[in-house]
């Protein structure tokens, strides 16, 4: 009931400013989004006192370096895997220990295995007998994706031919009009996936549907009604399309696979426990393991790295690097080798950047309370001053 305007309240909050901070010795640094994919800032947290101590207006290395240069007492810097903050910390605090974030290391390892699966999709389709795709057995949505795949293959062929002729990546970008990132993905073999979609809502019900189909219950509408009683929340069309596809496959009696697994699905099936796989999924994984042994090696290398992080066994890092450099995840291993000091600290040190991620979540909440319109001084007053 205080008779005061909102502008006056904001002026009072801004006038309070930010309190003096106790000079930190262990910090976490990361970026946060002013506007996602467009503009970013930097957050710095005191990991010992568990609080945010600075918000910077951008994530440029020079800005972070200027702030860090005034805090020479800092001995540990926890950061993400990006090179910008690593460079800033190395220049401003050459004697400080940098610690790579463990969650990002685990996520990078999983992504490296997914990239290995994408590179191996042609061999995977050969191994599971789905080299030929019959468009008549696909749903309407899958046919659209298949046409996109054929278009991507034409684009890939042009880029690969230019690369074989010795044309540099920069020149390929100029000739084709495609982005540098796309050209690099093609040259790395990461654009050969056919279907790039989410897991079907029918995935968990497929064993039951197969059993019903074998028992002679082949009415799509009736199967949908039974599934809804079991908790299925999808629409009737999903089930009837599945039934129609099964019916066509039986009539045509061909070896063409009606649904080639996506790279993400293959990666998931190869990394979850065998007890969680259905019979058909187990057969698929066994065929892939038999036909693409390099992928099995990559999976074991990634699993060994993640186990090393969990068990904090730093002594295994050198042998792991030697093994990983000759596998499908060699690019990830080279990245670990370049950032070896920070990765070693992540394995052996109790510090990590997870706490900073939590502070970013709090910052997002404050921004949303202001409908995203708070400037840097108001955000500092609310996030740092309120602490």
Secondary structure, 3 states (H helix, E strand, C coil): CCCCCHHHHHHHHHHHCCCCCCCCCEEEEEEEEEECCCEEEEEEEECCCCEEEEEECCCCHHHHHHHHHCCCCCCEEEECCCHHHHHHHHHHCCCCEEEECHHHHHHHHHHHHHHHHHHCHHHHHHHCCCCCCCHHHCCHHHHHHHHHHHHHHHHHHHHHHHHHCCCCHHHHHHHHCCCHHHHHHHHCCCCCCCCCCCCCCCHHHHHHHHHHHHCCCCCHHHHHHHHHHCCCCCCHHHHHHHHHHHHHHHHHCCCCCCCCCCHHHHHHHHHCCHHHCCHHHHHHHHHHHHHCHHHHHHHHHHHHHHHHHHHCCHHHHHHHHHHHCCCCCHHHHHHHHHCHHHHHHHHHCCCCCHHHHHHHHHHHHHHHHCCCCCCHHHHHHHHCCCC
